[in-house]
Each structure stands twice: as structure tokens, then as C-alpha cells.
Amino acid sequence: MDRRKLIGTLGLAPAMALPGSAQGHPEGKPGEGPLSMPHLHFCGIHMAKTNPKLQFITQHYCASHTGGEDGDVFQCLLFDGREKNAKLVGG
């Protein structure tokens, strides 16, 4: 599939993003880490610039930061899957 067809097919991807939250503490206590706050989770497809046929599917877990010097910012961690042992592939 070429880039134009892929972009057209994924045109609704932002509308299909789902809010999520990090896994809770095993004893039911609230988490204290950066992923304990609500975040946005969506699946993204990335293509290599030099080879559009080389594609990577990554799971994005994003948090919003508002009111900073740079304005509103989203920061995302990218994983290779949704399983609990998924590898961090970018951020």
C-alpha cells in the first residue's frame, strides 16, 4: 500500500483514539509514577522515509502538559505492543 492510500485509509485514526490509564497498584493503592495519571492511547503506523514499504505499528501512550513556557504539549511513549512485556521503542 502506498503512502497516499495509507493516509486516506487512516484518516479517521485520531477520532478512534481511546483514553486509558496505567495499570494500578497490586494492593489497590494509587500509583505514584508518571504513567499513573490518565493518558491517551492510540495505535500509530510509521513508515521509513527511504522505503515506504517498511512500516512499523506502534502503541502510543500520551500525556498532555498544559500551561508551560512552550504552550500545550503532548509527550508520548511508543511501545511495540500492548502486552505487559512490550518493548519501549521511542519517546
N, C-alpha and C positions, 0 to 999 in steps of 0.2 A: 504494500500500500504506500503510495507516495505521500509526501508531507501535506499537500493541499487536501487530499481526500481524508487524511487522518484528522486534520484540524477541523474540517467540516463535520466529520463524524463525532468529534469530541466537543462540539460547540456547546452542548448542554452540561459539560463536566462541572463547571463551577456551581451550577444550580443543583447538582447532585451531591455536593459536599455534605458530610454529616458531622454534627457536633459530637464530641466524645469526651471522655475523661480517662485519666490514668487508672491503672489497677489500684485498688485500695489496700490498706494495711491488712496483713493476715488476721490480726486480732480485732479488726473493725475500727482501729484508731485512724483519725485523719492523717493523710500523708503530709510531709513537710518539704518534699523535693519540688523542683521546678515543674515536673510533669504531674503534680498532684492537683494543679489548677485546671479548670475546664480548657479544652483546646479544640481545634478544628482538625478533623481527619479527612483526607481525601486521597484517592489514588491518582497518580500522575504518570504520564508516559513521556519519556525523554528520548531524544534521538541524537546520535552522533552527528556533528556538523559535517564531517568529511564522508560519512557513509549513512545516508538516511534509512537504509535497511537495518542498521544496527539500532535496536530500540531497547530501552530499559523501563520496566514498570516498577515504580517506587511508591511506597506508602508515606505520605506526608503527615506529620503531626505538628500543627502550627499553633503558636500563641500570639496574641496581639498585645502590643505595648503602646499605650496612648499617652500623649502629652509630653513626650520627650523633646529634646532640642531639635531632633530631626523630624518631628511630627509623629504621625501614627505609623507604626512599623509592625509587620508580621515577621516572626522568626520561625523557621521550620527545621525539624529534624527529619531526615529521609532514611527509611529502612527498606530492606529488600523484601519484606513480607510483613504479615500481621501476627505471626506466631510469637510466643514469648521469647524464643531464642533467635529472633530476626536480627540480622546484622545491620549496624549503622553504616550507611553508605554516603552520607553527606549531611551538611547542616548549614 
